[in-house]
Amino acid sequence: MKPRIFSLLALSLCLATPVKAENIQHTQQLMSTKRCESCDLSGAGLTYANLSGADLSKANLSQANLSRINLSSANLRGANLSGAVLFNANLSGADLSGADLSGADLRGATVTGATWTETNLTSANLMGAVGLPTEIATPDRLYAWGLAEAERGNFRDAINNYNQALSQQPDFAHAILARGVARFRLGDRPGAMADAQAAEEIYTAQGNSQGLQISTQFTEGMVAMQEAEDKQKRRERVGGGGGSFLGFLGSIASLLLQFVTPGL
């Protein structure tokens, strides 16, 4: 009988404990007062919420859905935002000092003027975030984001990332070459050729034989493709080099990934 009594007692205690009541209470407190220091809001759904200027210092927002939330000028010092979804969120002017954003989704978020002192951004997705400081949006990161956009077929967004990388590091040959490939995909052959030739010059000056080989092959491939198309226009028999060159572009994309700094 004793084991049964113990089991019933344990079950009654579990049923009597409001496991999620505290979370609901904290959510209501946040929405009504915009003050919720050290609150447990893990897994909360706060999409589209207007929490401008809210105090969420040291709050637990891990795995929370914060898509399109307005957290402008919010105090998020020391907050746990690991794995949180902040897609298209407004974090302009927010204080993220000491916050944990590891694994968070910040795609398209506006972060202009935010404070990032000792913020943990390990494995965070910052693609398309607006207003990132240069110490976070480094040339290497922007290059990696550009390649990711290109892989999805978003060549204009890829070029935007490459341009930002080059504004910080004008001799970043990998970004120039990758931009050339994206331009070619968009039909901008003169721009693609200019980038390929510029990358060749930089690779030569830097003594980068692998990069020089790839950029040279890209240049020669574009020339060969143009010549083949000219011959086709004159109704001459050609070997159909265009298809093989387009296949080569795919191999260039794979090679460009080798230049990505590990851990970004």
ChimeraX commands (.cxc) that place a marker at each C-alpha (Angstrom):
marker #1 position 0.00,0.00,0.00 radius 0.5
marker #1 position 2.80,2.38,0.81 radius 0.5
marker #1 position 4.18,2.46,-2.77 radius 0.5
marker #1 position 0.68,3.16,-4.05 radius 0.5
marker #1 position 0.13,5.95,-1.54 radius 0.5
marker #1 position 3.47,7.46,-2.49 radius 0.5
marker #1 position 2.62,7.26,-6.21 radius 0.5
marker #1 position -0.75,8.92,-5.67 radius 0.5
marker #1 position 0.85,11.63,-3.57 radius 0.5
marker #1 position 3.49,12.30,-6.23 radius 0.5
marker #1 position 0.82,12.41,-8.93 radius 0.5
marker #1 position -1.31,14.85,-6.94 radius 0.5
marker #1 position 1.69,17.11,-6.42 radius 0.5
marker #1 position 2.44,17.12,-10.16 radius 0.5
marker #1 position -1.16,17.95,-10.99 radius 0.5
marker #1 position -1.27,20.67,-8.38 radius 0.5
marker #1 position 1.87,22.37,-9.66 radius 0.5
marker #1 position 1.03,25.01,-12.33 radius 0.5
marker #1 position 4.03,24.31,-14.56 radius 0.5
marker #1 position 3.20,27.01,-17.09 radius 0.5
marker #1 position 1.39,29.43,-14.81 radius 0.5
marker #1 position 4.55,31.37,-14.05 radius 0.5
marker #1 position 5.33,31.80,-17.73 radius 0.5
marker #1 position 1.82,33.06,-18.45 radius 0.5
marker #1 position 2.03,35.43,-15.51 radius 0.5
marker #1 position 5.35,36.79,-16.74 radius 0.5
marker #1 position 4.01,37.19,-20.26 radius 0.5
marker #1 position 1.02,39.14,-18.96 radius 0.5
marker #1 position 3.30,41.26,-16.79 radius 0.5
marker #1 position 5.50,42.05,-19.76 radius 0.5
marker #1 position 2.62,43.01,-22.03 radius 0.5
marker #1 position 0.96,45.23,-19.42 radius 0.5
marker #1 position 4.01,46.95,-17.92 radius 0.5
marker #1 position 6.88,46.39,-20.39 radius 0.5
marker #1 position 8.99,45.47,-17.36 radius 0.5
marker #1 position 10.00,41.88,-16.82 radius 0.5
marker #1 position 13.53,41.65,-15.47 radius 0.5
marker #1 position 14.75,38.06,-15.01 radius 0.5
marker #1 position 11.37,36.72,-16.19 radius 0.5
marker #1 position 10.95,33.22,-17.60 radius 0.5
marker #1 position 9.61,33.75,-21.12 radius 0.5
marker #1 position 11.25,30.73,-22.69 radius 0.5
marker #1 position 9.28,29.49,-25.69 radius 0.5
marker #1 position 6.88,32.43,-25.52 radius 0.5
marker #1 position 5.06,33.58,-28.65 radius 0.5
marker #1 position 5.38,37.34,-28.95 radius 0.5
marker #1 position 5.20,37.91,-32.69 radius 0.5
marker #1 position 4.32,41.47,-33.74 radius 0.5
marker #1 position 4.32,42.62,-30.09 radius 0.5
marker #1 position 5.17,46.27,-29.46 radius 0.5
marker #1 position 7.72,46.20,-26.65 radius 0.5
marker #1 position 9.65,49.31,-27.53 radius 0.5
marker #1 position 11.70,50.42,-24.53 radius 0.5
marker #1 position 10.85,47.30,-22.53 radius 0.5
marker #1 position 13.09,46.14,-19.68 radius 0.5
marker #1 position 13.92,42.48,-20.27 radius 0.5
marker #1 position 17.31,42.46,-18.62 radius 0.5
marker #1 position 18.41,38.93,-17.66 radius 0.5
marker #1 position 15.11,37.52,-18.91 radius 0.5
marker #1 position 14.96,33.98,-20.29 radius 0.5
marker #1 position 13.67,34.24,-23.87 radius 0.5
marker #1 position 15.31,31.09,-25.15 radius 0.5
marker #1 position 13.43,29.46,-28.06 radius 0.5
marker #1 position 10.87,32.30,-28.00 radius 0.5
marker #1 position 9.12,33.30,-31.22 radius 0.5
marker #1 position 9.83,37.01,-31.54 radius 0.5
marker #1 position 9.30,37.41,-35.27 radius 0.5
marker #1 position 8.57,41.00,-36.30 radius 0.5
marker #1 position 8.54,42.13,-32.67 radius 0.5
marker #1 position 9.33,45.77,-31.85 radius 0.5
marker #1 position 12.13,45.78,-29.27 radius 0.5
marker #1 position 13.58,49.13,-30.25 radius 0.5
marker #1 position 15.51,50.74,-27.36 radius 0.5
marker #1 position 14.72,47.70,-25.19 radius 0.5
marker #1 position 16.98,46.67,-22.31 radius 0.5
marker #1 position 18.10,43.11,-23.06 radius 0.5
marker #1 position 21.29,43.17,-21.03 radius 0.5
marker #1 position 22.24,39.64,-20.01 radius 0.5
marker #1 position 19.07,38.17,-21.54 radius 0.5
marker #1 position 19.02,34.57,-22.75 radius 0.5
marker #1 position 17.86,34.67,-26.37 radius 0.5
marker #1 position 19.50,31.42,-27.43 radius 0.5
marker #1 position 17.57,29.78,-30.25 radius 0.5
marker #1 position 15.04,32.62,-30.34 radius 0.5
marker #1 position 13.40,33.59,-33.63 radius 0.5
marker #1 position 13.88,37.32,-34.25 radius 0.5
marker #1 position 13.08,37.27,-37.96 radius 0.5
marker #1 position 12.45,40.84,-39.20 radius 0.5
marker #1 position 12.46,42.08,-35.60 radius 0.5
marker #1 position 13.13,45.72,-34.75 radius 0.5
marker #1 position 16.10,45.86,-32.35 radius 0.5
marker #1 position 17.25,49.34,-33.24 radius 0.5
marker #1 position 18.88,51.00,-30.25 radius 0.5
marker #1 position 18.42,47.89,-28.09 radius 0.5
marker #1 position 21.00,47.09,-25.41 radius 0.5
marker #1 position 22.20,43.53,-26.05 radius 0.5
marker #1 position 25.24,43.73,-23.81 radius 0.5
marker #1 position 26.07,40.31,-22.41 radius 0.5
marker #1 position 23.02,38.74,-24.06 radius 0.5
marker #1 position 23.14,35.16,-25.33 radius 0.5
marker #1 position 21.99,35.06,-28.97 radius 0.5
marker #1 position 23.63,31.76,-29.80 radius 0.5
marker #1 position 21.67,29.97,-32.51 radius 0.5
marker #1 position 19.16,32.83,-32.76 radius 0.5
marker #1 position 17.50,33.67,-36.08 radius 0.5
marker #1 position 18.06,37.38,-36.78 radius 0.5
marker #1 position 17.46,37.31,-40.52 radius 0.5
marker #1 position 16.21,40.65,-41.75 radius 0.5
marker #1 position 16.26,42.18,-38.28 radius 0.5
marker #1 position 16.89,45.91,-37.91 radius 0.5
marker #1 position 19.69,46.39,-35.39 radius 0.5
marker #1 position 20.84,49.93,-36.13 radius 0.5
marker #1 position 22.38,51.52,-33.05 radius 0.5
marker #1 position 22.14,48.37,-30.92 radius 0.5
marker #1 position 24.80,47.71,-28.27 radius 0.5
marker #1 position 26.69,44.44,-28.70 radius 0.5
marker #1 position 29.25,44.44,-25.87 radius 0.5
marker #1 position 30.17,40.82,-25.03 radius 0.5
marker #1 position 27.11,39.50,-26.88 radius 0.5
marker #1 position 27.25,35.78,-27.71 radius 0.5
marker #1 position 26.46,35.37,-31.42 radius 0.5
marker #1 position 27.73,31.82,-31.87 radius 0.5
marker #1 position 25.87,30.16,-34.77 radius 0.5
marker #1 position 23.38,33.06,-34.95 radius 0.5
marker #1 position 21.85,33.67,-38.38 radius 0.5
marker #1 position 22.43,37.34,-39.20 radius 0.5
marker #1 position 21.82,37.20,-42.94 radius 0.5
marker #1 position 20.06,40.31,-44.19 radius 0.5
marker #1 position 20.18,42.04,-40.81 radius 0.5
marker #1 position 20.21,45.83,-41.24 radius 0.5
marker #1 position 22.58,48.10,-39.33 radius 0.5
marker #1 position 25.13,45.57,-38.10 radius 0.5
marker #1 position 28.39,47.19,-36.93 radius 0.5
marker #1 position 31.53,46.33,-38.85 radius 0.5
marker #1 position 32.94,44.33,-35.95 radius 0.5
marker #1 position 30.06,41.88,-36.48 radius 0.5
marker #1 position 29.41,42.24,-40.22 radius 0.5
marker #1 position 33.02,41.46,-41.09 radius 0.5
marker #1 position 34.15,40.99,-44.70 radius 0.5
marker #1 position 34.46,37.23,-44.11 radius 0.5
marker #1 position 30.93,36.99,-42.71 radius 0.5
marker #1 position 29.46,39.10,-45.50 radius 0.5
marker #1 position 31.25,36.93,-48.06 radius 0.5
marker #1 position 29.82,33.76,-46.48 radius 0.5
marker #1 position 26.33,35.27,-46.41 radius 0.5
marker #1 position 26.70,36.24,-50.05 radius 0.5
marker #1 position 27.56,32.67,-51.02 radius 0.5
marker #1 position 24.55,31.41,-49.08 radius 0.5
marker #1 position 22.25,33.83,-50.92 radius 0.5
marker #1 position 23.75,32.84,-54.27 radius 0.5
marker #1 position 23.18,29.17,-53.47 radius 0.5
marker #1 position 19.49,30.00,-53.03 radius 0.5
marker #1 position 19.45,31.84,-56.35 radius 0.5
marker #1 position 19.18,35.26,-54.67 radius 0.5
marker #1 position 21.96,36.79,-56.76 radius 0.5
marker #1 position 21.05,40.44,-56.13 radius 0.5
marker #1 position 21.14,39.89,-52.37 radius 0.5
marker #1 position 24.42,38.03,-52.82 radius 0.5
marker #1 position 25.91,40.99,-54.69 radius 0.5
marker #1 position 24.73,43.32,-51.93 radius 0.5
marker #1 position 26.65,41.26,-49.37 radius 0.5
marker #1 position 29.77,41.16,-51.56 radius 0.5
marker #1 position 29.58,44.94,-52.06 radius 0.5
marker #1 position 29.41,45.48,-48.31 radius 0.5
marker #1 position 32.41,43.21,-47.81 radius 0.5
marker #1 position 34.36,45.09,-50.47 radius 0.5
marker #1 position 33.49,48.46,-48.96 radius 0.5
marker #1 position 35.50,47.33,-45.94 radius 0.5
marker #1 position 38.16,45.34,-47.79 radius 0.5
marker #1 position 38.53,46.49,-51.42 radius 0.5
marker #1 position 41.18,43.86,-52.25 radius 0.5
marker #1 position 39.01,40.92,-51.10 radius 0.5
marker #1 position 39.53,38.92,-54.29 radius 0.5
marker #1 position 37.21,36.06,-53.29 radius 0.5
marker #1 position 34.31,38.49,-52.93 radius 0.5
marker #1 position 35.13,40.14,-56.26 radius 0.5
marker #1 position 35.20,36.80,-58.05 radius 0.5
marker #1 position 32.00,35.62,-56.36 radius 0.5
marker #1 position 30.32,38.89,-57.34 radius 0.5
marker #1 position 31.42,38.26,-60.91 radius 0.5
marker #1 position 29.75,34.85,-60.89 radius 0.5
marker #1 position 26.54,36.39,-59.50 radius 0.5
marker #1 position 26.63,39.11,-62.13 radius 0.5
marker #1 position 27.01,36.52,-64.85 radius 0.5
marker #1 position 23.98,34.67,-63.50 radius 0.5
marker #1 position 22.01,37.92,-63.77 radius 0.5
marker #1 position 23.10,38.42,-67.37 radius 0.5
marker #1 position 25.61,41.18,-66.64 radius 0.5
marker #1 position 28.49,39.76,-68.65 radius 0.5
marker #1 position 30.54,42.98,-68.85 radius 0.5
marker #1 position 30.35,43.31,-65.08 radius 0.5
marker #1 position 31.21,39.65,-64.64 radius 0.5
marker #1 position 34.24,39.97,-66.91 radius 0.5
marker #1 position 35.44,43.11,-65.12 radius 0.5
marker #1 position 35.21,41.34,-61.76 radius 0.5
marker #1 position 36.96,38.22,-63.01 radius 0.5
marker #1 position 39.84,40.25,-64.42 radius 0.5
marker #1 position 40.09,42.37,-61.26 radius 0.5
marker #1 position 40.21,39.20,-59.16 radius 0.5
marker #1 position 42.96,37.81,-61.41 radius 0.5
marker #1 position 45.10,40.88,-60.82 radius 0.5
marker #1 position 44.67,40.73,-57.05 radius 0.5
marker #1 position 45.30,36.98,-56.88 radius 0.5
marker #1 position 48.48,37.50,-58.90 radius 0.5
marker #1 position 49.66,40.26,-56.58 radius 0.5
marker #1 position 48.85,38.14,-53.53 radius 0.5
marker #1 position 50.50,35.03,-54.93 radius 0.5
marker #1 position 47.29,33.02,-54.59 radius 0.5
marker #1 position 47.69,30.34,-57.25 radius 0.5
marker #1 position 44.39,28.58,-56.53 radius 0.5
marker #1 position 42.37,31.77,-56.76 radius 0.5
marker #1 position 44.24,32.81,-59.90 radius 0.5
marker #1 position 43.47,29.48,-61.55 radius 0.5
marker #1 position 39.76,29.72,-60.78 radius 0.5
marker #1 position 39.43,33.34,-61.91 radius 0.5
marker #1 position 41.40,32.63,-65.10 radius 0.5
marker #1 position 39.18,29.66,-65.93 radius 0.5
marker #1 position 36.12,31.82,-65.34 radius 0.5
marker #1 position 37.44,34.51,-67.68 radius 0.5
marker #1 position 38.42,32.02,-70.37 radius 0.5
marker #1 position 35.06,30.27,-70.03 radius 0.5
marker #1 position 33.15,33.51,-70.60 radius 0.5
marker #1 position 35.27,34.31,-73.65 radius 0.5
marker #1 position 34.75,30.81,-75.07 radius 0.5
marker #1 position 31.02,30.99,-74.45 radius 0.5
marker #1 position 30.75,34.35,-76.21 radius 0.5
marker #1 position 32.70,33.01,-79.19 radius 0.5
marker #1 position 30.44,29.94,-79.35 radius 0.5
marker #1 position 27.34,32.11,-79.31 radius 0.5
marker #1 position 28.76,34.31,-82.07 radius 0.5
marker #1 position 29.34,31.23,-84.18 radius 0.5
marker #1 position 25.81,30.01,-83.55 radius 0.5
marker #1 position 24.48,33.32,-84.75 radius 0.5
marker #1 position 26.39,32.76,-87.99 radius 0.5
marker #1 position 24.81,29.29,-88.17 radius 0.5
marker #1 position 28.13,27.56,-87.91 radius 0.5
marker #1 position 28.49,24.21,-86.21 radius 0.5
marker #1 position 29.83,24.44,-82.68 radius 0.5
marker #1 position 30.32,22.00,-79.89 radius 0.5
marker #1 position 27.76,23.53,-77.57 radius 0.5
marker #1 position 30.26,24.84,-75.05 radius 0.5
marker #1 position 27.69,26.97,-73.28 radius 0.5
marker #1 position 26.18,24.10,-71.33 radius 0.5
marker #1 position 29.52,22.85,-70.09 radius 0.5
marker #1 position 30.45,26.36,-68.98 radius 0.5
marker #1 position 27.26,26.72,-66.98 radius 0.5
marker #1 position 28.17,23.45,-65.32 radius 0.5
marker #1 position 31.60,24.88,-64.59 radius 0.5
marker #1 position 29.95,27.79,-62.77 radius 0.5
marker #1 position 28.58,25.29,-60.29 radius 0.5
marker #1 position 32.06,23.96,-59.62 radius 0.5
marker #1 position 33.31,27.54,-59.11 radius 0.5
marker #1 position 30.65,28.06,-56.45 radius 0.5
marker #1 position 31.87,24.94,-54.64 radius 0.5
marker #1 position 35.46,26.13,-54.82 radius 0.5
marker #1 position 34.52,29.56,-53.49 radius 0.5
marker #1 position 33.08,27.89,-50.39 radius 0.5
marker #1 position 36.59,26.67,-49.58 radius 0.5
marker #1 position 37.59,30.27,-48.93 radius 0.5
marker #1 position 34.99,30.70,-46.16 radius 0.5
marker #1 position 36.53,31.08,-42.71 radius 0.5
marker #1 position 35.44,28.13,-40.53 radius 0.5
marker #1 position 33.00,28.90,-37.71 radius 0.5
marker #1 position 31.14,31.78,-39.39 radius 0.5
marker link #1:1,2 radius 0.2
marker link #1:2,3 radius 0.2
marker link #1:3,4 radius 0.2
marker link #1:4,5 radius 0.2
marker link #1:5,6 radius 0.2
marker link #1:6,7 radius 0.2
marker link #1:7,8 radius 0.2
marker link #1:8,9 radius 0.2
marker link #1:9,10 radius 0.2
marker link #1:10,11 radius 0.2
marker link #1:11,12 radius 0.2
marker link #1:12,13 radius 0.2
marker link #1:13,14 radius 0.2
marker link #1:14,15 radius 0.2
marker link #1:15,16 radius 0.2
marker link #1:16,17 radius 0.2
marker link #1:17,18 radius 0.2
marker link #1:18,19 radius 0.2
marker link #1:19,20 radius 0.2
marker link #1:20,21 radius 0.2
marker link #1:21,22 radius 0.2
marker link #1:22,23 radius 0.2
marker link #1:23,24 radius 0.2
marker link #1:24,25 radius 0.2
marker link #1:25,26 radius 0.2
marker link #1:26,27 radius 0.2
marker link #1:27,28 radius 0.2
marker link #1:28,29 radius 0.2
marker link #1:29,30 radius 0.2
marker link #1:30,31 radius 0.2
marker link #1:31,32 radius 0.2
marker link #1:32,33 radius 0.2
marker link #1:33,34 radius 0.2
marker link #1:34,35 radius 0.2
marker link #1:35,36 radius 0.2
marker link #1:36,37 radius 0.2
marker link #1:37,38 radius 0.2
marker link #1:38,39 radius 0.2
marker link #1:39,40 radius 0.2
marker link #1:40,41 radius 0.2
marker link #1:41,42 radius 0.2
marker link #1:42,43 radius 0.2
marker link #1:43,44 radius 0.2
marker link #1:44,45 radius 0.2
marker link #1:45,46 radius 0.2
marker link #1:46,47 radius 0.2
marker link #1:47,48 radius 0.2
marker link #1:48,49 radius 0.2
marker link #1:49,50 radius 0.2
marker link #1:50,51 radius 0.2
marker link #1:51,52 radius 0.2
marker link #1:52,53 radius 0.2
marker link #1:53,54 radius 0.2
marker link #1:54,55 radius 0.2
marker link #1:55,56 radius 0.2
marker link #1:56,57 radius 0.2
marker link #1:57,58 radius 0.2
marker link #1:58,59 radius 0.2
marker link #1:59,60 radius 0.2
marker link #1:60,61 radius 0.2
marker link #1:61,62 radius 0.2
marker link #1:62,63 radius 0.2
marker link #1:63,64 radius 0.2
marker link #1:64,65 radius 0.2
marker link #1:65,66 radius 0.2
marker link #1:66,67 radius 0.2
marker link #1:67,68 radius 0.2
marker link #1:68,69 radius 0.2
marker link #1:69,70 radius 0.2
marker link #1:70,71 radius 0.2
marker link #1:71,72 radius 0.2
marker link #1:72,73 radius 0.2
marker link #1:73,74 radius 0.2
marker link #1:74,75 radius 0.2
marker link #1:75,76 radius 0.2
marker link #1:76,77 radius 0.2
marker link #1:77,78 radius 0.2
marker link #1:78,79 radius 0.2
marker link #1:79,80 radius 0.2
marker link #1:80,81 radius 0.2
marker link #1:81,82 radius 0.2
marker link #1:82,83 radius 0.2
marker link #1:83,84 radius 0.2
marker link #1:84,85 radius 0.2
marker link #1:85,86 radius 0.2
marker link #1:86,87 radius 0.2
marker link #1:87,88 radius 0.2
marker link #1:88,89 radius 0.2
marker link #1:89,90 radius 0.2
marker link #1:90,91 radius 0.2
marker link #1:91,92 radius 0.2
marker link #1:92,93 radius 0.2
marker link #1:93,94 radius 0.2
marker link #1:94,95 radius 0.2
marker link #1:95,96 radius 0.2
marker link #1:96,97 radius 0.2
marker link #1:97,98 radius 0.2
marker link #1:98,99 radius 0.2
marker link #1:99,100 radius 0.2
marker link #1:100,101 radius 0.2
marker link #1:101,102 radius 0.2
marker link #1:102,103 radius 0.2
marker link #1:103,104 radius 0.2
marker link #1:104,105 radius 0.2
marker link #1:105,106 radius 0.2
marker link #1:106,107 radius 0.2
marker link #1:107,108 radius 0.2
marker link #1:108,109 radius 0.2
marker link #1:109,110 radius 0.2
marker link #1:110,111 radius 0.2
marker link #1:111,112 radius 0.2
marker link #1:112,113 radius 0.2
marker link #1:113,114 radius 0.2
marker link #1:114,115 radius 0.2
marker link #1:115,116 radius 0.2
marker link #1:116,117 radius 0.2
marker link #1:117,118 radius 0.2
marker link #1:118,119 radius 0.2
marker link #1:119,120 radius 0.2
marker link #1:120,121 radius 0.2
marker link #1:121,122 radius 0.2
marker link #1:122,123 radius 0.2
marker link #1:123,124 radius 0.2
marker link #1:124,125 radius 0.2
marker link #1:125,126 radius 0.2
marker link #1:126,127 radius 0.2
marker link #1:127,128 radius 0.2
marker link #1:128,129 radius 0.2
marker link #1:129,130 radius 0.2
marker link #1:130,131 radius 0.2
marker link #1:131,132 radius 0.2
marker link #1:132,133 radius 0.2
marker link #1:133,134 radius 0.2
marker link #1:134,135 radius 0.2
marker link #1:135,136 radius 0.2
marker link #1:136,137 radius 0.2
marker link #1:137,138 radius 0.2
marker link #1:138,139 radius 0.2
marker link #1:139,140 radius 0.2
marker link #1:140,141 radius 0.2
marker link #1:141,142 radius 0.2
marker link #1:142,143 radius 0.2
marker link #1:143,144 radius 0.2
marker link #1:144,145 radius 0.2
marker link #1:145,146 radius 0.2
marker link #1:146,147 radius 0.2
marker link #1:147,148 radius 0.2
marker link #1:148,149 radius 0.2
marker link #1:149,150 radius 0.2
marker link #1:150,151 radius 0.2
marker link #1:151,152 radius 0.2
marker link #1:152,153 radius 0.2
marker link #1:153,154 radius 0.2
marker link #1:154,155 radius 0.2
marker link #1:155,156 radius 0.2
marker link #1:156,157 radius 0.2
marker link #1:157,158 radius 0.2
marker link #1:158,159 radius 0.2
marker link #1:159,160 radius 0.2
marker link #1:160,161 radius 0.2
marker link #1:161,162 radius 0.2
marker link #1:162,163 radius 0.2
marker link #1:163,164 radius 0.2
marker link #1:164,165 radius 0.2
marker link #1:165,166 radius 0.2
marker link #1:166,167 radius 0.2
marker link #1:167,168 radius 0.2
marker link #1:168,169 radius 0.2
marker link #1:169,170 radius 0.2
marker link #1:170,171 radius 0.2
marker link #1:171,172 radius 0.2
marker link #1:172,173 radius 0.2
marker link #1:173,174 radius 0.2
marker link #1:174,175 radius 0.2
marker link #1:175,176 radius 0.2
marker link #1:176,177 radius 0.2
marker link #1:177,178 radius 0.2
marker link #1:178,179 radius 0.2
marker link #1:179,180 radius 0.2
marker link #1:180,181 radius 0.2
marker link #1:181,182 radius 0.2
marker link #1:182,183 radius 0.2
marker link #1:183,184 radius 0.2
marker link #1:184,185 radius 0.2
marker link #1:185,186 radius 0.2
marker link #1:186,187 radius 0.2
marker link #1:187,188 radius 0.2
marker link #1:188,189 radius 0.2
marker link #1:189,190 radius 0.2
marker link #1:190,191 radius 0.2
marker link #1:191,192 radius 0.2
marker link #1:192,193 radius 0.2
marker link #1:193,194 radius 0.2
marker link #1:194,195 radius 0.2
marker link #1:195,196 radius 0.2
marker link #1:196,197 radius 0.2
marker link #1:197,198 radius 0.2
marker link #1:198,199 radius 0.2
marker link #1:199,200 radius 0.2
marker link #1:200,201 radius 0.2
marker link #1:201,202 radius 0.2
marker link #1:202,203 radius 0.2
marker link #1:203,204 radius 0.2
marker link #1:204,205 radius 0.2
marker link #1:205,206 radius 0.2
marker link #1:206,207 radius 0.2
marker link #1:207,208 radius 0.2
marker link #1:208,209 radius 0.2
marker link #1:209,210 radius 0.2
marker link #1:210,211 radius 0.2
marker link #1:211,212 radius 0.2
marker link #1:212,213 radius 0.2
marker link #1:213,214 radius 0.2
marker link #1:214,215 radius 0.2
marker link #1:215,216 radius 0.2
marker link #1:216,217 radius 0.2
marker link #1:217,218 radius 0.2
marker link #1:218,219 radius 0.2
marker link #1:219,220 radius 0.2
marker link #1:220,221 radius 0.2
marker link #1:221,222 radius 0.2
marker link #1:222,223 radius 0.2
marker link #1:223,224 radius 0.2
marker link #1:224,225 radius 0.2
marker link #1:225,226 radius 0.2
marker link #1:226,227 radius 0.2
marker link #1:227,228 radius 0.2
marker link #1:228,229 radius 0.2
marker link #1:229,230 radius 0.2
marker link #1:230,231 radius 0.2
marker link #1:231,232 radius 0.2
marker link #1:232,233 radius 0.2
marker link #1:233,234 radius 0.2
marker link #1:234,235 radius 0.2
marker link #1:235,236 radius 0.2
marker link #1:236,237 radius 0.2
marker link #1:237,238 radius 0.2
marker link #1:238,239 radius 0.2
marker link #1:239,240 radius 0.2
marker link #1:240,241 radius 0.2
marker link #1:241,242 radius 0.2
marker link #1:242,243 radius 0.2
marker link #1:243,244 radius 0.2
marker link #1:244,245 radius 0.2
marker link #1:245,246 radius 0.2
marker link #1:246,247 radius 0.2
marker link #1:247,248 radius 0.2
marker link #1:248,249 radius 0.2
marker link #1:249,250 radius 0.2
marker link #1:250,251 radius 0.2
marker link #1:251,252 radius 0.2
marker link #1:252,253 radius 0.2
marker link #1:253,254 radius 0.2
marker link #1:254,255 radius 0.2
marker link #1:255,256 radius 0.2
marker link #1:256,257 radius 0.2
marker link #1:257,258 radius 0.2
marker link #1:258,259 radius 0.2
marker link #1:259,260 radius 0.2
marker link #1:260,261 radius 0.2
marker link #1:261,262 radius 0.2
marker link #1:262,263 radius 0.2
marker link #1:263,264 radius 0.2
view
